[in-house]
Amino acid sequence: MGQDPAHSVGSAVDRAVSNMPEDMALPRENGELLFESPWEARVFGLAVALHEKGAFEWKVFSQALAEEISTAEQSGETYTYYQHWLRALRQVATGEGLLLVEEILERVELVRAEADHDHDHDH
């Protein structure tokens, strides 16, 4: 069983996550991080892990997240919180040169194909 991303948050990131402005605060229920689906927990954990490995500063990510939320609100787009999170992570990852947009698109297609093929039978 995999480790819960919420419990793998390092103390510096934990403080940063806990101190995010209210309009950017992570969804919580009874004080615990709330993930509606597995991909949300994975994208959360990915951002935290990349930061902890020194790929980017948390401030850079939180600024990208704030910009994503603000842009969506101004344009009337309706995204879930973790869709904003994913868009911010993509912006930071490509901006920091961690990934090329083409690599992200290839991976999205691979994941989409796997999801389309996810059904109950043996091959």
Backbone as JSON, one array per atom type, in Angstrom:
{
  "sequence": "MGQDPAHSVGSAVDRAVSNMPEDMALPRENGELLFESPWEARVFGLAVALHEKGAFEWKVFSQALAEEISTAEQSGETYTYYQHWLRALRQVATGEGLLLVEEILERVELVRAEADHDHDHDH",
  "N": [[0.84, -1.17, 0.0], [0.56, 2.23, -0.82], [2.16, 5.2, 0.47], [0.37, 7.68, 2.19], [-0.01, 10.77, 0.63], [-0.46, 13.07, 2.11], [0.71, 12.55, 4.56], [3.35, 12.45, 3.94], [4.41, 14.9, 3.69], [6.98, 17.14, 4.13], [8.33, 18.98, 6.96], [8.89, 21.73, 6.41], [7.49, 22.16, 4.01], [5.01, 21.39, 4.94], [4.43, 23.44, 6.74], [4.34, 25.55, 4.9], [2.22, 24.74, 3.26], [0.18, 24.7, 5.14], [0.06, 27.38, 5.73], [-0.91, 28.66, 3.51], [-2.62, 31.23, 1.72], [-6.11, 31.88, 2.37], [-7.76, 31.79, 0.04], [-6.36, 30.03, -1.5], [-6.06, 27.77, -0.07], [-5.62, 24.32, 0.72], [-8.12, 21.82, 0.14], [-9.9, 20.62, 2.92], [-11.13, 18.31, 5.38], [-12.41, 18.01, 8.5], [-9.91, 18.82, 9.38], [-8.13, 17.22, 7.99], [-6.4, 16.61, 4.89], [-8.27, 16.67, 1.89], [-9.09, 14.59, -0.7], [-10.74, 14.06, -3.65], [-10.47, 12.18, -5.63], [-8.16, 9.6, -6.71], [-6.15, 10.68, -8.45], [-5.88, 13.3, -7.63], [-4.62, 13.16, -5.13], [-2.23, 12.07, -6.01], [-1.17, 14.11, -7.69], [-0.86, 16.11, -5.84], [1.04, 14.92, -4.12], [3.14, 14.63, -5.94], [3.87, 17.31, -6.52], [4.78, 18.1, -3.98], [6.87, 16.25, -3.57], [8.62, 16.89, -5.7], [9.32, 19.5, -4.97], [10.58, 18.94, -2.48], [12.79, 17.56, -3.39], [14.23, 19.57, -4.42], [13.57, 20.66, -6.88], [12.09, 22.94, -7.36], [11.28, 26.06, -5.75], [8.97, 26.36, -3.08], [7.56, 28.73, -2.92], [7.55, 29.61, -5.57], [5.86, 27.73, -6.72], [3.47, 28.2, -5.25], [2.9, 30.81, -6.04], [2.42, 30.39, -8.77], [0.14, 28.81, -8.53], [-1.63, 30.63, -7.35], [-1.83, 32.46, -9.45], [-3.02, 30.83, -11.43], [-5.52, 30.28, -10.25], [-6.56, 32.88, -10.01], [-6.6, 33.73, -12.71], [-8.44, 31.91, -13.78], [-10.74, 32.59, -12.31], [-11.15, 35.23, -13.22], [-11.68, 34.79, -15.91], [-13.9, 33.29, -15.81], [-13.75, 30.55, -15.88], [-14.33, 27.24, -14.77], [-12.76, 25.26, -12.69], [-11.73, 22.46, -10.73], [-10.18, 22.51, -7.46], [-7.83, 20.93, -7.48], [-7.42, 20.69, -10.19], [-6.58, 23.25, -10.77], [-4.25, 23.11, -9.27], [-2.82, 21.15, -10.67], [-2.49, 22.46, -13.14], [-0.89, 24.59, -12.31], [1.36, 23.18, -11.42], [2.2, 22.07, -13.84], [2.88, 24.43, -15.19], [5.02, 25.35, -13.59], [6.79, 23.17, -13.79], [7.41, 23.12, -16.53], [8.37, 25.7, -16.83], [10.61, 25.68, -15.2], [12.16, 24.02, -16.63], [11.98, 21.32, -16.17], [10.36, 19.53, -17.47], [9.32, 19.05, -20.84], [6.68, 20.5, -22.74], [5.75, 18.74, -24.67], [6.48, 16.26, -23.6], [4.8, 16.12, -21.41], [2.29, 16.07, -22.69], [2.5, 13.64, -24.08], [2.6, 11.85, -21.91], [0.1, 12.36, -20.75], [-1.58, 11.36, -22.75], [-0.85, 8.65, -22.65], [-1.69, 7.94, -20.04], [-4.41, 8.48, -20.31], [-5.1, 6.57, -22.26], [-4.58, 4.24, -20.8], [-6.52, 4.54, -18.81], [-8.85, 4.42, -20.34], [-8.71, 1.8, -21.02], [-9.07, 0.48, -18.73], [-10.68, -1.97, -17.36], [-12.7, -4.76, -16.3], [-11.4, -7.56, -17.03], [-9.35, -10.34, -18.06], [-6.46, -10.38, -20.18]],
  "CA": [[0.0, 0.0, 0.0], [1.37, 3.44, -0.92], [2.11, 6.14, 1.57], [-0.56, 8.79, 2.01], [0.77, 11.96, 0.33], [-0.63, 14.07, 3.16], [1.62, 12.25, 5.65], [4.73, 12.51, 3.47], [4.8, 16.29, 3.56], [8.06, 17.54, 5.03], [7.91, 20.04, 7.88], [8.92, 23.05, 5.76], [6.36, 22.21, 3.09], [3.81, 21.32, 5.75], [4.17, 24.81, 7.21], [3.97, 26.36, 3.74], [0.88, 24.32, 2.85], [-0.75, 25.14, 6.18], [0.0, 28.84, 5.77], [-1.33, 29.22, 2.23], [-3.76, 32.13, 1.88], [-7.4, 31.19, 2.39], [-8.28, 31.55, -1.3], [-5.55, 28.98, -2.13], [-5.88, 26.7, 0.9], [-5.98, 22.97, 0.31], [-9.4, 21.33, 0.67], [-9.76, 19.81, 4.13], [-12.33, 17.88, 6.09], [-12.0, 17.68, 9.87], [-8.49, 19.09, 9.5], [-7.35, 16.33, 7.12], [-6.47, 16.93, 3.47], [-9.38, 16.0, 1.24], [-8.88, 14.26, -2.11], [-11.95, 13.46, -4.19], [-10.1, 11.04, -6.46], [-6.73, 9.26, -6.55], [-5.22, 11.54, -9.2], [-5.66, 14.52, -6.85], [-3.59, 12.83, -4.14], [-0.96, 11.87, -6.72], [-0.61, 15.38, -8.16], [-0.43, 16.79, -4.63], [2.29, 14.29, -3.7], [4.16, 14.93, -6.94], [4.35, 18.68, -6.29], [5.53, 18.1, -2.73], [8.12, 15.49, -3.78], [9.51, 17.68, -6.55], [9.86, 20.58, -4.13], [11.5, 18.39, -1.49], [14.01, 17.15, -4.1], [14.92, 20.78, -4.85], [13.24, 21.01, -8.27], [11.59, 24.32, -7.37], [10.94, 26.63, -4.45], [7.52, 26.31, -2.82], [7.01, 30.05, -3.22], [7.32, 29.65, -7.02], [4.66, 26.94, -6.97], [2.28, 28.86, -4.69], [2.61, 31.95, -6.9], [1.8, 29.85, -9.98], [-1.21, 28.39, -8.14], [-2.43, 31.85, -7.18], [-2.09, 32.99, -10.8], [-3.98, 29.93, -12.08], [-6.84, 30.5, -9.64], [-6.98, 34.23, -10.37], [-6.9, 33.75, -14.15], [-9.69, 31.16, -13.98], [-11.84, 33.39, -11.77], [-11.35, 36.38, -14.09], [-12.22, 34.36, -17.2], [-15.13, 32.54, -15.57], [-13.52, 29.11, -16.02], [-14.62, 26.49, -13.55], [-11.9, 24.12, -12.48], [-11.64, 22.05, -9.33], [-8.96, 22.98, -6.83], [-6.66, 20.17, -7.93], [-7.16, 21.03, -11.59], [-5.72, 24.44, -10.66], [-2.98, 22.63, -8.75], [-2.15, 20.48, -11.77], [-2.09, 23.48, -14.12], [0.24, 25.32, -11.72], [2.51, 22.29, -11.45], [2.66, 22.0, -15.23], [3.53, 25.71, -15.47], [6.31, 25.39, -12.9], [7.66, 22.13, -14.34], [7.9, 23.53, -17.85], [9.12, 26.94, -16.63], [11.9, 25.35, -14.59], [12.86, 23.13, -17.54], [11.93, 19.94, -15.7], [9.66, 18.77, -18.51], [8.88, 19.76, -22.04], [5.24, 20.37, -22.93], [5.52, 17.53, -25.45], [6.57, 15.12, -22.69], [3.57, 16.11, -20.62], [1.2, 15.63, -23.56], [2.69, 12.2, -24.31], [2.21, 11.14, -20.69], [-1.36, 12.49, -20.62], [-2.19, 10.4, -23.69], [-0.61, 7.31, -22.12], [-2.58, 7.77, -18.89], [-5.77, 8.44, -20.85], [-5.26, 5.26, -22.91], [-4.67, 3.25, -19.72], [-7.81, 4.72, -18.15], [-9.87, 3.92, -21.27], [-8.59, 0.34, -21.1], [-9.24, -0.03, -17.37], [-11.94, -2.68, -17.19], [-12.57, -6.03, -15.59], [-11.19, -8.85, -17.7], [-7.95, -10.68, -18.31], [-6.07, -10.44, -21.58]],
  "C": [[0.88, 1.23, 0.0], [1.19, 4.35, 0.27], [1.15, 7.26, 1.23], [0.23, 10.06, 1.76], [0.67, 13.02, 1.43], [0.34, 13.82, 4.31], [3.07, 12.34, 5.23], [5.23, 13.94, 3.35], [5.85, 16.62, 4.6], [7.64, 18.74, 5.86], [7.91, 21.42, 7.24], [7.75, 23.2, 4.8], [5.06, 22.18, 3.87], [3.44, 22.7, 6.27], [3.7, 25.68, 6.05], [2.56, 26.03, 3.28], [-0.14, 24.83, 3.86], [-0.95, 26.64, 6.18], [-0.4, 29.46, 4.44], [-2.53, 30.13, 2.47], [-5.08, 31.38, 1.72], [-7.93, 30.87, 1.0], [-7.5, 30.48, -2.05], [-5.41, 27.76, -1.23], [-6.35, 25.36, 0.35], [-7.32, 22.57, 0.9], [-9.15, 20.41, 1.87], [-11.13, 19.43, 4.66], [-11.86, 17.41, 7.45], [-10.49, 17.83, 10.04], [-7.59, 18.24, 8.62], [-7.48, 16.77, 5.67], [-7.53, 16.07, 2.81], [-9.06, 15.82, -0.24], [-10.13, 13.54, -2.59], [-11.65, 12.24, -5.05], [-8.6, 10.8, -6.35], [-5.78, 10.19, -7.29], [-4.93, 12.82, -8.42], [-4.56, 14.28, -5.81], [-2.23, 12.67, -4.82], [-0.35, 13.19, -7.17], [-0.16, 16.23, -6.96], [0.94, 16.25, -4.21], [3.43, 14.57, -4.66], [4.74, 16.33, -6.73], [5.22, 18.74, -5.04], [6.88, 17.41, -2.92], [9.11, 16.28, -4.63], [10.13, 18.84, -5.77], [10.91, 20.05, -3.16], [12.81, 17.94, -2.12], [14.76, 18.36, -4.66], [14.62, 21.21, -6.28], [12.74, 22.44, -8.4], [11.31, 24.76, -5.95], [9.42, 26.62, -4.28], [6.85, 27.64, -3.15], [6.7, 30.17, -4.72], [6.03, 28.9, -7.35], [3.42, 27.68, -6.46], [1.92, 30.1, -5.5], [1.94, 31.5, -8.2], [0.37, 29.41, -9.69], [-2.12, 29.59, -7.99], [-2.79, 32.45, -8.54], [-3.12, 32.15, -11.54], [-5.39, 30.17, -11.56], [-7.39, 31.85, -10.06], [-7.4, 34.31, -11.84], [-8.23, 33.05, -14.42], [-10.89, 31.96, -13.48], [-12.17, 34.56, -12.69], [-12.01, 35.97, -15.41], [-13.52, 33.57, -17.04], [-14.99, 31.04, -15.76], [-13.79, 28.42, -14.69], [-13.78, 25.22, -13.51], [-12.0, 23.73, -11.02], [-10.31, 22.55, -8.78], [-7.74, 22.24, -7.38], [-6.43, 20.29, -9.43], [-6.31, 22.29, -11.65], [-4.31, 24.01, -10.25], [-2.16, 21.99, -9.87], [-1.66, 21.47, -12.82], [-0.89, 24.28, -13.6], [1.5, 24.46, -11.75], [3.08, 22.17, -12.86], [3.41, 23.28, -15.61], [4.92, 25.76, -14.85], [7.27, 24.37, -13.51], [8.22, 22.52, -15.7], [8.74, 24.8, -17.72], [10.5, 26.7, -16.05], [12.71, 24.4, -15.48], [12.87, 21.68, -17.1], [11.32, 19.01, -16.74], [9.39, 19.66, -19.7], [7.37, 19.54, -22.18], [4.92, 19.08, -23.69], [5.56, 16.28, -24.57], [5.31, 15.0, -21.85], [2.41, 15.59, -21.46], [1.29, 14.14, -23.86], [2.23, 11.39, -23.1], [0.7, 11.2, -20.47], [-2.06, 11.49, -21.53], [-2.01, 8.97, -23.2], [-1.56, 7.01, -20.96], [-4.02, 7.66, -19.36], [-6.04, 7.08, -21.49], [-5.39, 4.16, -21.86], [-6.02, 3.33, -19.03], [-8.94, 4.19, -19.03], [-9.87, 2.4, -21.31], [-8.83, -0.31, -19.74], [-10.62, -0.66, -17.22], [-11.65, -4.07, -16.65], [-12.55, -7.24, -16.51], [-9.7, -9.06, -17.95], [-7.69, -10.69, -19.81], [-5.2, -11.63, -21.83]]
}
